Amino acid sequence: MPRRSHRRPRITLVRALVAALALIVGVFFARSFLAPRAPERMPVRPQPTVAQTAPPPSAPPAPPTPSPSPRPQRSPAVVATSSPLPSGRARIALIVDDCGQWLHIEEGYIALPIPLTLAILPEVRYSTRIADEAHAAGKGVMLHLPMQPIAALDPGPGKIMVSMNDETIEAQTSRDIDAVPYAEGANNHEGSRATSDPRVMAAVMRVFKRRGLFFIDSRTIATTVAQRTAREYGVPNAARNVFLDDRNTVPAVEAQLRLAARIALARGSAIAIGHPRPATLAAVRALYPELEREGITFVLARTLVAVDGKAPGP
């Protein structure tokens, strides 16, 4: 007969460890599910006060202040040597002669953000168009009246010649005025011979008196009687102080603009005449902001004419 073994089943160490671990895990999960959880904490925000929730109608919240735009800086020389005069005391009337021929440059002047006046020749290609554009932009419009020079040069269509009798001069002057829409006055184109003749200028001024227009003497010659005759007939008048572009370079024009500014600062006003030239336009465009900072105000030519020697107001 086989012999029965009396040995007990053995529990190994590994089985004991696994059983203990299972017991520990079971206890942990039981406690985590059965124990009450603390509520989750939210960040604390300050509660608005009554004043914050409903601002009074008399004190609405101010809109955000826009950042200031950059301002041009004055050069040390300007700050040290000049102080701006009150607005309107130092005025420059800029007149652009010979207009109606170089449309692109003339439109460049019209685009400048300053008052200026275009003196337009009669019966040239763009006379009417440039007068319309200048007027629409708020610029001044003048007739640039062609008149006989001393040299044997043709001043162009619509010219006034000393060989004409008074009736012919008056009729031609009227046609020239009608050829430039919106013309409020005139200055002479060339004219060193005609503006020195009292009879010729008397005939011209009779027309301007009847039409209620002003006349500005371009002063192409020292012997001119144009402004004196205008005064005799009660025609509002003035005279040119500075030619800008006898030398056709940007530095030369800028120097003449500064001369006009010095005259305006000393006397109160100045009339400067330039032409539709690229250098002149470039100089005016570059320099006008500096002159305005120095106290110069640009105005239309009509604001600087005078009657019986009395200068107009600002």
Secondary structure by P-SEA (a helix, b strand, c coil): cbbbbcccccccaaaaaaaaaaaaaaaaaaaaaaccccccccbbbbcccccccccccccccccccccccccccccaaaaacccccccccbbbbbbbccccccaaaaaaaaaccbbbbbbcccccccaaaaaaaaaaacbbbbbbbbbbcccccccccccccccccaaaaaaaaaaaaaacccccbbbbcccccccccaaaaaaaaaaaaaabbbbbccccccccaaaaaaaaaccccbbbcccccccccaaaaaaaaaaaaaaaaacccbbbbbcccaaaaaaaaacaaaaaaabbbbbccccccccccccccc
